[in-house]
Amino acid sequence: MRIKGFKVLDEIILSVPNIIKMLILSTGFLFIFSGCITLGKDFPAVNVSSIKIGQTTKSEVRKLFGPPWLSGNKDGELTWTYGNYDYSLFGERKAKDMVVQFDDKGVVTTYTYSTTEHSE
């Protein structure tokens, strides 16, 4: 289908890849101009002190924090990552994350917890 006198416009309108590009760009601009974005999944940081290296199991970690946001392997050990990152273009940025490693029996071998919120 051709529109007389509008060859360039006709090609743009009828080009599906260009429509998809426009949707992606529009979505990106929406995020940029809204000023904030959240990544990850919130978890109860108050439970971090309940983790005991060499004692706490995977099922106990799952009960305390829910399913991990990411799961992987580090140094041959199963690794779960819990993270919540709130970025704001105009306001405060908040982040917290916890990485827990398990041995082959499913017991915690090490963990780290980091946050931007300080209680100094």
GROMACS elastic network, one bead per residue, 0.5 to 0.9 nm:
[ bonds ]
;  ai    aj funct       b0    kb
    1    10     6  0.82955   500
    1    14     6  0.86442   500
    2     5     6  0.89604   500
    2     6     6  0.80307   500
    2     7     6  0.72953   500
    2    10     6  0.64152   500
    2    11     6  0.85921   500
    3     6     6  0.56221   500
    3     7     6  0.67726   500
    3     9     6  0.84973   500
    3    10     6  0.62096   500
    4     7     6  0.69645   500
    4    10     6  0.88170   500
    5     8     6  0.87441   500
    6     9     6  0.52512   500
    6    10     6  0.57343   500
    6    11     6  0.85291   500
    7    10     6  0.50317   500
    7    11     6  0.62604   500
    7    12     6  0.87739   500
    8    11     6  0.52054   500
    8    12     6  0.63360   500
    8    13     6  0.86867   500
    9    12     6  0.51318   500
    9    13     6  0.60557   500
    9    14     6  0.84945   500
   10    13     6  0.52847   500
   10    14     6  0.61000   500
   10    15     6  0.84447   500
   11    14     6  0.53505   500
   11    15     6  0.59568   500
   12    15     6  0.52545   500
   12    16     6  0.83530   500
   12    18     6  0.65352   500
   12    19     6  0.79487   500
   13    16     6  0.77754   500
   13    18     6  0.77833   500
   13    19     6  0.73341   500
   14    18     6  0.83930   500
   14    19     6  0.82592   500
   15    18     6  0.54466   500
   15    19     6  0.65674   500
   15    20     6  0.89784   500
   16    19     6  0.50394   500
   16    20     6  0.62899   500
   16    21     6  0.86358   500
   17    20     6  0.50876   500
   17    21     6  0.61604   500
   17    22     6  0.86412   500
   18    22     6  0.61318   500
   18    23     6  0.86320   500
   19    22     6  0.50677   500
   19    23     6  0.62980   500
   19    24     6  0.87205   500
   20    23     6  0.50896   500
   20    24     6  0.62443   500
   20    25     6  0.86162   500
   21    24     6  0.51188   500
   21    25     6  0.61032   500
   21    26     6  0.84803   500
   22    25     6  0.50811   500
   22    26     6  0.59626   500
   22    27     6  0.85132   500
   23    26     6  0.50642   500
   23    27     6  0.61431   500
   23    28     6  0.85763   500
   24    27     6  0.51636   500
   24    28     6  0.61809   500
   24    29     6  0.86866   500
   25    29     6  0.61559   500
   25    30     6  0.85573   500
   26    29     6  0.51548   500
   26    30     6  0.61959   500
   26    31     6  0.88346   500
   27    30     6  0.50319   500
   27    31     6  0.64749   500
   27    32     6  0.87665   500
   28    31     6  0.52525   500
   28    32     6  0.62566   500
   28    33     6  0.86643   500
   29    33     6  0.59596   500
   29    34     6  0.82794   500
   30    33     6  0.53606   500
   30    34     6  0.59388   500
   30    35     6  0.87050   500
   31    34     6  0.51867   500
   31    35     6  0.65627   500
   31    36     6  0.68625   500
   31    37     6  0.69956   500
   32    35     6  0.55018   500
   32    36     6  0.73540   500
   32    37     6  0.86143   500
   32    89     6  0.79145   500
   33    36     6  0.82280   500
   33    89     6  0.85768   500
   34    37     6  0.83199   500
   34    88     6  0.88635   500
   34    89     6  0.83732   500
   35    87     6  0.81622   500
   35    88     6  0.54302   500
   35    90     6  0.63230   500
   35    91     6  0.84675   500
   36    86     6  0.72331   500
   36    87     6  0.54245   500
   36    89     6  0.59097   500
   36    90     6  0.79950   500
   36    91     6  0.85385   500
   37    85     6  0.82216   500
   37    86     6  0.59992   500
   37    87     6  0.53289   500
   37    88     6  0.65059   500
   37    89     6  0.87670   500
   38    41     6  0.85543   500
   38    84     6  0.72696   500
   38    85     6  0.55876   500
   38    87     6  0.62253   500
   38    88     6  0.86443   500
   39    83     6  0.78519   500
   39    84     6  0.59378   500
   39    85     6  0.51315   500
   39    86     6  0.65625   500
   39    87     6  0.83403   500
   40    69     6  0.62829   500
   40    70     6  0.87470   500
   40    82     6  0.75223   500
   40    83     6  0.52011   500
   40    85     6  0.62778   500
   40    86     6  0.88302   500
   41    68     6  0.84054   500
   41    69     6  0.61990   500
   41    82     6  0.70408   500
   41    83     6  0.58892   500
   41    84     6  0.51277   500
   41    85     6  0.81836   500
   42    45     6  0.88130   500
   42    65     6  0.89955   500
   42    69     6  0.89842   500
   42    82     6  0.77249   500
   42    83     6  0.66072   500
   42    84     6  0.50935   500
   42    85     6  0.84692   500
   42    96     6  0.85916   500
   43    46     6  0.89098   500
   43    47     6  0.88699   500
   43    64     6  0.88012   500
   43    65     6  0.56790   500
   43    66     6  0.75241   500
   43    82     6  0.69289   500
   43    83     6  0.74297   500
   43    84     6  0.74892   500
   43    96     6  0.89160   500
   43    97     6  0.87901   500
   44    47     6  0.59225   500
   44    48     6  0.77924   500
   44    64     6  0.77308   500
   44    65     6  0.62215   500
   45    48     6  0.55083   500
   45    49     6  0.84822   500
   45    65     6  0.83746   500
   45    96     6  0.83061   500
   45    97     6  0.89087   500
   45    98     6  0.87975   500
   45   113     6  0.86382   500
   46    49     6  0.70081   500
   46    50     6  0.84493   500
   47    50     6  0.54071   500
   47    51     6  0.75656   500
   47    64     6  0.63801   500
   47    65     6  0.75189   500
   48    51     6  0.58265   500
   48    64     6  0.84614   500
   48    65     6  0.87685   500
   48    98     6  0.84657   500
   48   113     6  0.76025   500
   49    52     6  0.77851   500
   50    56     6  0.83124   500
   50    61     6  0.89761   500
   50    64     6  0.83205   500
   51    55     6  0.79750   500
   51    56     6  0.58437   500
   51    57     6  0.88606   500
   51    60     6  0.86972   500
   51    61     6  0.74817   500
   51   108     6  0.79547   500
   51   111     6  0.83812   500
   52    55     6  0.54017   500
   52    56     6  0.53365   500
   52   108     6  0.72896   500
   52   109     6  0.88624   500
   52   110     6  0.88222   500
   53    56     6  0.64083   500
   53   107     6  0.77198   500
   53   108     6  0.52337   500
   53   109     6  0.54370   500
   53   110     6  0.60152   500
   53   111     6  0.78941   500
   54    57     6  0.83897   500
   54   107     6  0.59986   500
   54   108     6  0.55452   500
   54   109     6  0.57870   500
   54   110     6  0.82909   500
   55   107     6  0.62058   500
   55   108     6  0.66468   500
   55   109     6  0.86578   500
   56    59     6  0.83740   500
   56    60     6  0.62446   500
   56    61     6  0.69918   500
   56   106     6  0.85898   500
   56   107     6  0.57383   500
   56   108     6  0.56572   500
   56   109     6  0.89480   500
   57    60     6  0.51768   500
   57    61     6  0.62913   500
   57    62     6  0.86456   500
   57   102     6  0.79301   500
   57   105     6  0.84282   500
   57   106     6  0.56003   500
   57   108     6  0.60689   500
   58    61     6  0.50634   500
   58    62     6  0.61092   500
   58    63     6  0.86060   500
   58   102     6  0.73603   500
   58   106     6  0.54433   500
   58   107     6  0.63088   500
   58   108     6  0.73037   500
   59    62     6  0.50146   500
   59    63     6  0.61971   500
   59    64     6  0.86744   500
   59   106     6  0.83178   500
   60    64     6  0.61847   500
   60    65     6  0.86168   500
   61    64     6  0.50673   500
   61    65     6  0.59890   500
   61    66     6  0.73914   500
   61    67     6  0.85759   500
   61   100     6  0.87959   500
   61   108     6  0.87909   500
   62    65     6  0.53009   500
   62    67     6  0.55734   500
   62    68     6  0.75918   500
   63    66     6  0.56610   500
   63    67     6  0.83241   500
   65    68     6  0.76399   500
   65    82     6  0.81343   500
   67    70     6  0.87418   500
   67    80     6  0.87483   500
   67    82     6  0.84050   500
   68    71     6  0.64980   500
   68    80     6  0.56741   500
   68    81     6  0.56940   500
   68    82     6  0.53492   500
   68    83     6  0.84434   500
   69    80     6  0.74968   500
   69    81     6  0.58232   500
   69    82     6  0.51617   500
   69    83     6  0.65972   500
   69    84     6  0.89305   500
   70    79     6  0.82762   500
   70    80     6  0.58715   500
   70    82     6  0.67888   500
   70    83     6  0.84230   500
   71    78     6  0.74034   500
   71    79     6  0.57261   500
   71    81     6  0.61941   500
   72    77     6  0.83446   500
   72    78     6  0.59477   500
   72    79     6  0.50689   500
   72    80     6  0.64486   500
   72    81     6  0.82276   500
   73    76     6  0.59095   500
   73    77     6  0.53752   500
   73    79     6  0.52487   500
   73    80     6  0.83752   500
   73   101     6  0.84469   500
   74    77     6  0.53238   500
   74    78     6  0.65885   500
   74    79     6  0.61943   500
   74   101     6  0.77661   500
   75    78     6  0.85515   500
   76   103     6  0.86216   500
   77   101     6  0.61900   500
   77   102     6  0.58269   500
   77   103     6  0.57554   500
   77   104     6  0.70907   500
   77   109     6  0.88379   500
   78   100     6  0.83496   500
   78   101     6  0.57048   500
   78   102     6  0.53516   500
   78   103     6  0.69494   500
   78   104     6  0.78240   500
   78   106     6  0.82384   500
   79    99     6  0.68203   500
   79   100     6  0.56034   500
   79   102     6  0.64298   500
   80    98     6  0.81900   500
   80    99     6  0.57468   500
   80   100     6  0.52248   500
   80   101     6  0.64753   500
   80   102     6  0.84008   500
   81    97     6  0.71896   500
   81    98     6  0.57577   500
   81   100     6  0.64404   500
   81   101     6  0.88914   500
   82    96     6  0.82936   500
   82    97     6  0.54885   500
   82    98     6  0.50947   500
   82    99     6  0.63875   500
   82   100     6  0.83995   500
   83    95     6  0.76081   500
   83    96     6  0.58009   500
   83    98     6  0.63399   500
   83    99     6  0.84803   500
   84    94     6  0.81379   500
   84    95     6  0.57578   500
   84    96     6  0.55046   500
   84    97     6  0.63206   500
   85    93     6  0.78317   500
   85    94     6  0.59756   500
   85    96     6  0.64780   500
   85    97     6  0.81363   500
   86    92     6  0.84071   500
   86    93     6  0.57314   500
   86    94     6  0.51070   500
   86    95     6  0.61025   500
   87    91     6  0.81810   500
   87    92     6  0.74068   500
   87    94     6  0.66478   500
   87    95     6  0.81703   500
   88    91     6  0.52277   500
   88    92     6  0.61755   500
   88    93     6  0.57211   500
   88    94     6  0.86367   500
   89    92     6  0.82477   500
   89    93     6  0.84089   500
   93   116     6  0.80565   500
   94   115     6  0.76652   500
   94   116     6  0.57883   500
   94   117     6  0.71698   500
   95   114     6  0.80114   500
   95   115     6  0.55433   500
   95   116     6  0.54944   500
   95   117     6  0.78102   500
   96   113     6  0.73906   500
   96   114     6  0.54835   500
   96   116     6  0.65179   500
   96   117     6  0.81087   500
   97   112     6  0.80799   500
   97   113     6  0.57485   500
   97   114     6  0.53938   500
   97   115     6  0.65129   500
   98   111     6  0.70004   500
   98   112     6  0.54532   500
   98   114     6  0.64217   500
   98   115     6  0.88489   500
   99   110     6  0.83482   500
   99   111     6  0.54095   500
   99   112     6  0.53474   500
   99   113     6  0.67012   500
  100   108     6  0.68114   500
  100   109     6  0.78148   500
  100   110     6  0.60919   500
  100   112     6  0.67233   500
  100   113     6  0.87972   500
  101   106     6  0.88163   500
  101   107     6  0.81905   500
  101   108     6  0.56854   500
  101   109     6  0.56415   500
  101   110     6  0.54298   500
  101   111     6  0.61244   500
  102   105     6  0.75071   500
  102   106     6  0.51915   500
  102   107     6  0.50760   500
  102   109     6  0.53284   500
  102   110     6  0.73632   500
  103   106     6  0.53291   500
  103   107     6  0.55286   500
  103   108     6  0.65217   500
  103   109     6  0.61549   500
  104   107     6  0.75442   500
  106   109     6  0.89785   500
  108   111     6  0.74628   500
  114   117     6  0.89014   500
  115   118     6  0.73970   500
